[in-house]
Amino acid sequence: MSTLEIAIRGRRGSFELAVEFEAPLTGVTAIFGRSGSGKTTLLRALAGLERMRGRVVVGGRVWQDAGRFLPPEERLVGYVFQEAALLPHLSVRGNLAYARKRAKSQRVSPPQVVDWLGLHDLLDRMPSQLSGGERQRAALARALVRSPELLLMDEPLASLDLSARDAILGHLERLHDELAVPVLYVTHATDEVARLADRVAWIDQGRVRSVAAPEVLFAELEMGAALGDDAAAFVPARVLRHDDTYHLSELETAWGVLFVPRLTAVVGAPARIRIRARDVSIALGREHKTSILNVFAARVGELLPVSAAEVLVRLCCPAAPEQAVLARVTKKSADAMGLGDGLEVYACVKGVSVR
């Protein structure tokens, strides 16, 4: 399998970036971390827009090392910025044609891109006539028609309202399933990771802390503590059946069957469940009279204090110990229940979101 190899180092003022990791050149690799951690600087260095020391190899082709530095125009990247950087004097059609002329290959068809992103009705509009979401879709199309070897996306949804953000996430999910171009996707939003990422490179203070599948990385206490109130774990699932009487869908997981609000996905389709630590409570026995539908047997792993009053608890799946969810509970509750490594408990899940 082709890989992306990155080992770069550089300083901008008081900030130092020192990043080293490898990732497959397939699917979406999320570059995840809080603001100021170095995510955008890393993308600019990969694109050749920031000159830093080190080595970058894409699918066996050396973009830079000690004696070589390809300029941006030779790196064959598509770059989507936070703000859509369309040429203001050209229509959407003109922007796509301009990018196509500079493409060094024909791997991606412009009509296909226009269809994927629903741009047919926008082709003759000027950038000033587009909404924020429409501009970002056009910017994504322009990056794709260059037939890049690597697509770089720098928090492309950060400036959009919720409806536009959700719409573009839907388009990106389709691209993920149908497009063969590998993507590095910068974000600090866990819901975007849940919907798009095949793997995550967690960057913090200019260093990569870990590279792993979302299901693995976000179930770690260290990541949960770093995310605070946004701590959430991911659980792989499959649509088992739909209940039209109660407008619910049943998902098959290693934990058991999980009930969620009715999905449009077909039976048998894969899904990824996002469970926030704040939405998980712990019980020593299974409660039969409760409004919570999703109650699963679990085994307590490690505990980590995250404040003077609260601890983060890692709850492992008995049937698949590599899978875990996190629960954020008070220290008083943890002490009263005697929570400790190996204790068998029940995880009570009050809310989920589904990719």
N, C-alpha and C positions, 0 to 999 in steps of 0.2 A: 504493500500500500504506500502511495506517495505521502510524504510528510512535509510539514512546515517546521523548519528549525530556526529558532531565534535565540541569539545570545548577544545582546546589545547593552551598551553602557554609555551614559552621558550625563552632563550636569547643565541645568538651566537655573542660574542664580543659586539659591540655597537648596534647590531640589535636585536629587540625584536619582536617575533611573538606572536600575541594574536588573535586567530581565533575562531569564534563560528558561526556555521550555520547548518541548516538541508537541505537535498535535497532528492528527491525520488530516490530509487535504480532502476532507469530505464533510458535508453537512455544515452545521453552525457551531462555531466555538465562541462562546460568550466570554468577553473580557469584562469581568465583574469586579466592582469595588466602589467605594464611596468617592465623592467628589474630591479632587486633589490627589488621588492615589497614583496618577500617572497613566491612566488609560488612553487619553487623547494623545499624549506625548508618544506613547508606544505606537499608536496607529500612524501618526505623522512620520515617525522614524521608519516604519515598515514601508510607507509610501515613498520614502526618500525626500520628504519635505523638511525633515529635521536630520541634519547630518550628525550621526553618532558613531562611536567605535563599535566594532564587533562583527558579527557574522549573521547573515540571513540567507537561508536556502529554501527555495520553494520548488517542491517536486524534483529535487536534484539539480535545479538551476541556481547557481550562486548569484544572488542579487548584490551582496556585499561581503567582503572579508578584508583582511589586512591590506591586500593589494588591489582591491576592486570595489567600485561603488557605482552601480547603475543609477543614472538620473531618473527622476520620477516618470518621464515619458517612456522609458524603456522597461519599467517594472510591471506593466500590464495589470494595473489595479483599477478597480472601480471604487470611487470614494464617495460616500454619501455623508454629508455633514449634518450637524444639528439643524442648521438653517439651510433650506434648499438654495443652492448657489446656481440658479439657472441664469443663462445669458438674457438680460432683460429686453434686448432689442429683437430677440427671436421668439417665434411662437414655440409651442411644445414640439410641433413637427420639426421646426428649424433646429431646436436644441438637440433633438434625437439625430437629425441628419448631420449636424456638426460633429457630434460624438462618433457617429458611425464612420465618417471619413477618416478618423484617427484610429480606428480599430485595426489591429495588426492580424486579426483572424476573423473568421465568420462563424464562431461556435454558437452564437446566440442570434436568433432571427428577430429583427425589429417587429414584424407583425405579431410574432409570438409574445414578445414582451408587452406590446400594446394590449394584447388580449389578456395576458396574465394580470395586468394592473388596471384593466378597465379604463383605458385612456381614449377610446375611440371618439367620444364626444368632446374631448379636450384638446385634440391635436391642433386646431386652428386658433386656440386662445393664446394670448400673451401672458407671461408670468404674473403681471399685475392684475389679471382678471381671474386668477385662481385663488381658491381658499388655501389655508395652510396645509391641509391634508392633501389637496390636489397637487400643490407644488412639490410636496415631498414624494408623492407617487411619480411625478414627472422626473424628479431628480434621480430616483431609484432606476427608472427606465433608462435615463441617459447613461447612468453608470453601467447598466447591464448591456446596452447595445455596443459598448466598447469591447465586448467579449473578453472580459478580464480573466486572468488566471486566479485572481483572488479579489473578493469583494469586501471592502472595509466600510463598516457602518458605525458612525460615531453618534450614539444616542439619538437616532433619527426621529424618535417620537417625543423627545423631551419638551418641545415647544408647542405640542398639539393639545387640543381639548380632548376630553374622554371619548367622544363619539368618533372623532377623526382617528385617534390613537387606536381604538378597537378595530376600526375598519382596515387600517393599514396592517395591523397585526394579522388580520385574516388573509390579506394579500401575501404577507411574508410567510405565513404557514403554507400557503399554496406553493410559493416559490421553493420553500424548503423541501416539499415533497416532489417537485417536478424539475427543479433546476440542478444541473451538475456542477455549478460554480461554488467552491467553498467560501464560507463567510466568516469573517471575524467581526463580532457584533458587540460593541461597547455599550454597557448599560449598568445602572445601579438598581434596576427594578426587578424584583424576584418574579413578578408575574410574566415579564417578558422572557426571562430565563425558562420558566415553566412551559411557555408556549412554543419556544423556538429552539432552545439549546440542546445539542447532542452531548456537549461537554462544556466545562467551565474552567477558565483560568482565573483564579482569584488573585487580584493584585492589590497590594496594600503598601503604602509608603514607598512606592517605586520598586517593590519586589514582588515576584510571584510566590504566593504562599502555598498554593496547591493547584493541581490540574486533575480534574476527576469528573465523572458523570454527575449531573445535578442530584440524582438520588443518593449518591454517596456523600458529596461535599456538603450539602445543606442539612444533612442529618448529623453533622459533627458539632459538638458543643462549642468549639472555638468559633466556627462560623455563626452559630446561633447567638453567641455572646456578642460578636461583632455587629450583628444586625439589630440587636435590641428588640424593640417592639415589632419589627418586621421579620423576625425569625420565623422560618417556615421550612418544612421538609416536603419532599416530593415522593409520591408512591406510584409506581407503574401499575396500570390496570387495563382491563379489557371490558368492553360493553357486553353485558350478559343478557339483559332483556330490558324491555320498557314496560312500565306499569301505567296504562292509560287511565285507570280508575283514580289513582292518587297523583298522577302527573309526576311520576318518579322514574328514574333509571337505576338499574342495579349494575354495579361494576364488580367484576371479579378481581380480587387482589390476593396477595400472599397472606394478608391478615384475615381474609374472609370476604363476604359480600358487603359492599358499601352502597348506601342509598344516597342519591343526589337528585336535585331537581331535574326534570325531564330534559334529556339531551336530544339533539337532532342527529347525532352520529348513529350509523347503522350498527346492528348487532354484530359483534365480532371485531369492531374497530378498536384499535389501541387508544389509550387515554393516559394522561399524566395528571395525578391529583396533587393539588397544593394544599397542605394543611398547616395553618399558622399555629405556632406554639401557644399563643393566647387562646386558641380555640380548643385546646386539649386539656381536659381535667383527668384526674386519676382517682380510681376507686379500688378498694381492697376486695370488694365482692361485686358480682354482677347485679345491678339493680334491674328488677323486672318491671317496675312501674316508674318509668321516666319518659320524658318527651324526646330524649336523645335517641335517634335511630341507630347511630353507628357506635357500637360499644364492642371493643376487641380485647381479647386476651393479649397481654404483653409482659415483658420481663424488664425490670429496671436495670439500666446500665449505669453509666457514670452520672454524677450530679456535679453541677458547677454553680457556685454563688455568682449572681449577676448584679446584685444590689444588696443593700443592708437588709432588705426584707424578702427578697425572692431568690429562688434557685431555678436553674434550667436542668431538666431531667431528660436523659436520653432513654427512650422506650424502644426496646428491640422486639422484632416480630419472632415469636417462638418457631414458626414454620420456616422462616428465612432470616436467620440472625444478622445477615448483612444489611437488611432493611431496618430502618428505624424512623421514628417521629420524635419530635421534641415537645415537651410540656413545660410551661412556665408557671410555677406554683409558689406560694409563700413558704418561707422557711418554717413558719409555725406549723403549716399543714404537713410539710415533709417530715418534721420531727414527730408530730403526733401520729403519723402513719408508719413511722419507722422505715421510711424509704431508704433502700440501700441496694448495692449491686447484687443482682440475682433474684430479688424479691418478685414474686409473681403477682401481677396487678391487672386491672382493666383500664384501657385507654378509652375515654369518653370523648368523642369528636363532635363538637357542636357546629362546625361549619367547614366547608371545603369549597375550593374552586377547581375547575376541571379544564385541562387543555383539550 
